Each structure stands twice: as C-alpha cells, then as structure tokens.
Amino acid sequence: MMETPPPPMMRGYGMSRTQLAVVAAVGLGLLLLAIGAVVVNLGMNPSGPNAGLVTTYGPMIMDFGLWLLVAGIILAAVTMDNLDVFIRLFLMILAFVALLLIVANPKGFFP
C-alpha cells in the first residue's frame, strides 16, 4: 500500500511581502493626502495666505499621496489571489475613479 503524503508545511506567522507593500502604499497614500490637506490649510492662515503652501507644496504632497493610493489599490487587485473576482473589479473601479481625480484636477483638491 501507498502511504499518504505528509501534510503541507505551515506558512510562517505574519504577512507576505506583497500584502505588506499593499498596506504600506495605501496607508502612506492616505497619510500623505491628509498631510497635504493640512499644509494647504496652514497656508490659508488669517494673517495672510502663503501662496507657496497653497498652490505648490500642499497639492504636490496630495497628488503624490493619491498616486500611492492608486498604486496600492491596483497592487491589491492584481496580486492578492485570495480575493473574489467582484472585489478585484471593485478595486479596479475604485483605482480608476481615484486616477480620474488626479487627472481632472492636477492642482489638488483645493485651488
């Protein structure tokens, strides 16, 4: 008689590198979006607006955050094998909408 094969090796505890990259990209993108909004808000102080913060640095930080968010969402939709097909489709649609936000308003959310 043939013996049954041994049980498969258990994976180590923790996240894989792709899941870690997805979480890092999405988390850092959202954090940079918030920091960019704070920078723009700091530029609009009552003592006088700081044009450099409002028109240059804040939107640059927010756009970089949006690009990281889009990259993280697309990476999640492409690399995570345990997701349902409809969840992957939803993530791709969400990434497309976020990409439209970048293309439609290149100066950021605030003028």
Sequence and secondary structure as in RCSB ss.txt:
>XXXX:A:sequence
MMETPPPPMMRGYGMSRTQLAVVAAVGLGLLLLAIGAVVVNLGMNPSGPNAGLVTTYGPMIMDFGLWLLVAGIIL
AAVTMDNLDVFIRLFLMILAFVALLLIVANPKGFFP
>XXXX:A:secstr
            SS  HHHHHHHHHHHHHHHHHHHHHHHHHHHS TT   HHIIIIIHHHHHHHHHHHHHHHHHH
HHHH TTS HHHHHHHHHHHHHHHHHHHH TT S  
